[in-house]
Amino acid sequence: MARSPIVLAVLALALTTLAPQSWPETPWRGAATEAREPRTLGDRAHGRSAFAPTGSPYGVADAAAMAPQDFEALALAGGWFQNWGTTLAPGQQEAVRAGQASWLPLIGLGPYYRDPAPQARAAVEAAGTGLWWLVGSEPNAVGDADCCVDDDVLAEQVDGAIAAIKAADPEATIVAPSIVFWGQADRYGERWWGSFIAAYRAARGKSPPFDALNLHLYGNEAARDAAGNVLYWRSDPGTLIDEVEGMRTWADRDPDFAGVPLIVTEFGVLHCRGSACLPGSDPRVQSEVVRTLDGLLPYFESQRERLGLLGWLVFTSYAEREGDVFPLLLFDSPRRGDAAPLRLTGTGTLYRARAAAFRGR
């Protein structure tokens, strides 16, 4: 998740600390079955249906350099991954075609939007049909590649991307653009999303045909030194849980999106940029990582049926700007071409334990 200092300065408002809430027990109207079984989620009233692949709801974002043996090392066989593109490494291609991993190819939007047809064809050539497709990543995040274009331009891009996907993959499932900071910074993400959906409807007389809604979950409160420099980013699980609940509530209040499932295609702790950033190994930084995982993963697992939550992909990266501090790393080094699985960090071991326990139920 590339995040410029501009967006962080704009969005780093004083936020009220929210304690984790008790979770409602009301069953979600499109409840999923157990993770080890094929899952069907749908809104019968609107004819929507989405079929999740068999396997773990656990996943990894920024898996561009991961090999199949790394997925197995994390107990993620059959789980989700994304790499912000429409091509796969050879080993990943074999794993996806064999049903050992569930790939989410991405068609980007925004100022760098390009012809989606060749991208869609490339993904189908790599992985076959019946894929789950991401249409856009954080178009509401100033400084990210998919932001910022006018609503009418974005709507044209969404339509163009979906048309190209459906032409190449008639069985495609369309996942909406990921929205970040849904409930933070005065409900910035929710207000942006509502404005876009309203503009789309006003221009076309209907809603965009999304089969699933999509969240990115990151805390937006910085720990700073006396001079105001960012030391690291905090991540309060209660705040992030409220964002998931908020998107579920928004969807179920809207006749066009009631019952549509959710997927969290990124979650974690924001990476830090600047000379004042503490190293990722600093106990204060690692405490944010641990409390994020310990707070969110039990919630995801216990509430997934009620929420219609298809999966959750932890963000881990070695692929972005040199000098950035990435606090949430699953492996202790990037892949360099050998066949052995990458060695897990303490965080990777924690994530593996949760994924393995869930898979074993």
N, C-alpha and C positions, 0 to 999 in steps of 0.2 A: 504494500500500500504506500505508494510514493506520496509524501505529504510535504508541500512547500512550507517555509516559514510564514508565508503570507496567510495561508488558510488557517494555520494554527494561531496566528496573532488575531485574525478576524474572529475566530470562533472560540478562543479561550476566554470565555466570560466567567464571571464568578458564579459558580453553580452551587446549589444547595446539596449537601451530602444526603443521600437517600439510603436509608437502611433497607436491607432485603425484606421483602414482604412475604407474608404467608401466601401460598399459591392457591388460586381458586380450584375447586374440585369439580366444577361443572364440566361435563364431557363436551369436547368440541364436536361440532355437528358432522365433521368428516373424518372421524378418528381413524388413525392408522392401526394396523395390526402389529404384532410383535416384529422386532427388527429382523429376526432370522427367517421370516416368511415374506413372500412377495406382498407389497403394500399397495393398496388402492386408496387414493384420496380424491374426493370430488365434490362438486356442488351440483347435485342432481337437478335442482331447480333451473340452472342455467346451462345444463348440458355439458359442464366442464368435467373432465376426468384427467387424472394424471397418475401414471403408474411408476412407482419408484422401484429401482432394481433391488433384487435381493442382496443383502449385505449390510455392512455397518453404516450407521448414520454419521459416524466419525469420519473426518477427512482432513485434508491439508491444502492450504492455498499457497501458491508459489512453489509448485512441485516440479518446475521445469527441469531441474537437474536430478530428480529422484528416479531411481530404477525400481523395478518390481520387487527386488529383494529388500529395498528400503521400506516399501509399504508393508511387507510381511514383518520386518523387524519392529514396526510400530503397531502390529496387529490390526492393520487397516485393509486386509484383503477383502475386496468387494466394496470398500468405502469410496468416498468421493475425493476427487482432486481437481484443481484447476491450475492453468499455467498462463492465463491471459492471452490466449492465442487459439489458432485453429490447426496447429500442427503438433505432432507427437514425436518424441524420441522413439527409436525402433523398439526398445524393450517395453516402453509404455504402450505402444501400439499393440503389441502381442498380448499384453495383460488386459487391455480394454476389450479386444476382440474375444478373449477367452472368458470374459465376465469376471476377471479378478480385480478390476477397478472400474469406477464409474466416473468418466471424464465429463467436465463441463466446458465445452469450447466457448470462446467469447468472440462476439462481433462488437468491436469498439464503436463508440459514437463520438459526437463533439467535433471540434475543429480539425481533428486528424482523421475524420471519417473517410473511408475509401470504399470502393466498389465491394459490396459484401458477397457477390456471387462467387468469385474465385475462392474466397475464404471458406464459404459454406461447402463448396465442392471439395476443397482440400481436406476439410474435417471428415466428410463422409468417406472419402477415399482412404483416410487413415483409420477410421473407426467404425464404418458402416452407418446404418440408419437407426432411427429410434433413439437419437441422442437427446440429452437435456442441454439446451442452449442458453447461454447468458447473452442478453442483449444490453450491453452497456455496463460500465463500472463507475459508480460514484459520479454521475453527471451533475450532482449538486455540490461537489467538493471543489472549491476554488483552488487552482493549482494542480489538479489532477488532469490527466490527458483527455478525459471525456467531458470535461467542463470547460467552457460555458458557452452555450449557444442559445439563441432565442427559442421559445417553446415551439414555434411553428417549424423551425429548422429541425429541432430535435424530433418532433412528431414525424416529419418526412423521413428522417433517418431510421427511426423505429420501424415505420412501415416498410421501408426499403430492406432493412435487415431481415424482418420477419418474412417478407415475400421471397427473398433469396434463400433463406433457410428452408422454407416449405417447398420450394422448387427442388432443392437438392435432397431434402429429407422430409417426405410427406408425413412421416410418423413423429416428427419432432415435437418436443415439449418446450414451450417458450417460457423462460424465466425472466422476469422484469429486471430493469436496471437496479443494481444495488444502491441502497440509500444509506448514507452514513449520518450520524448524529441526529437520529430520528427525534429523540425527545430532549436533547441537550441544546444549549444556546437558544433558549426560548422556543423550543420545539422546531428548530431550524429545518431538520430533514422532513418532518411531517408537513410543515407549511409549504416547503418547496414541492413535495410530491403532490399535495392537494392542488396546488396551483397548476402544475403540469397536467394532471388528469383533467382538471376543469377546462384548460385550454384545448386539450385534445378533443374532448367531448364537444366543446363549442364549435370546433372546426369540422368535425366529422359526424356528429350526431350519435356517437357511440364511444365506448371505452376501448382502449387498446387491448388486443386479445392475449393477455398474459395468463399462463397456466399456473404460475407460482409467483409469489412476491419474495423480495430479496433484501436482506439487511446486512450491513457491516457494523460490527460492534466494537467500539473503542472508547475509552475514557478520554475526556477532553480537558482535564485539569492538570496543569503543570506544577511540579515542584521546582522552585527557583532558588537561586542563591541571593545574597544581599543586593547584588547589582541588577537583579531581575533576569539573569540568564537561566534558561531551562536546564535543569539537572537531569530530570527524567519525567515521564508522564505517568500520572496515576490512573487507575482503572477500578472504579467502584462497581462491584458486581450488582448491587442493588439498582444503580442507575441503568446499567445495561439490561437487566431483567425488565425494568420498566419500559425500555424501548421495545423489547419483544412483545410484551403485553400491549403496548400502545399500537404497534402495527397490526396485531391480531384484532384489537378492538376497532381500529379504523376499517379494516377489511370487512369485518362482520356487520358493520353499520352501513356498508355500501352494497346495494343490491347486485351490482356487477362483480363484486369481489368477495361476497360472503361465502365462506367455505373454501376459498382458494388457499392451498397450502403455502407455508413459508419455508424458506431456506436461508441459513446464515452462511454466506459464502466467504466471509472473513470475520474472525474475532481474535482479540489478543490485546497487546499493549503497544501503543504507538512507539515507533522508533524515534530516536532523538538525534538532532543534528546541531553541531556547534561545539566549540572548544570546551565549554563548561560541562558537557554531557558526562555523566558518570558511566564507567564501564558496565557492561551488562552483568558482570559478575558481582557487582557491588550488592551487599545484602539488602539495601533499600530498594534497589531495582528488582532484585529477584523476589522480594516480598510482594511486589505488585503482580509479578507473573504468577506466583503461587496462589495468591488470593483471587486472581481472575479465574484461573482454572478450577480452584476449589469451590468458588462461588457459582460459576456458570455450568460446569459439566453435570453436577447433580440435578440442577434445575432443568437443563436440556433433557436429560434422561427421563426424569420423573414426570415432566409436563409435555412431552413431545406429542402424545396422542391428543391431549386436549387442545394444544396449540396447532396441530397439523404441521409439525415441524419435521421436515424431510431429512435434514442433516445439518451439520455444523462443521466448518472447515477452519482449523486454527491457522493463523498466519505465521509463517516462519520464512526467513529469507536470507540468502547470501547474494542475491542478484542485483541489488539496487546500488545507490550511490556509495562510493568509497568514503570512509570517514563517518558514516552514520553508525549509530549504536543500535543494534537490533537486540532487544532484551529477551525475546522469546525464541530460542533456538532449540530445535529438536535433535539436531546432530552437532557433533563437536567440530566438524569441518565440512566443506563442500565436497561433492563427488569429483574425483579426479580420474575416473575411467576404469578403476579395478572392479572386479566382480564381487568382492565382499560387501556385505551390508555396511552402511555407515554406522559409526559408533554413536549410541544415544547419549545425550546429555542427561542431567538429572531431570530437566523438564521433559525431555523425550521419554524417559522412563516413566514419569508420572502419567503422561498422556497415553503411553502404551498400556499401562496397567488399567486405566479406565476403559480404553477401547477393548482390551482383551476380556475384561470382566463383563462388559456389555455383550460382546459377541458370544460369550459362553452361557448366556441366560437362556 
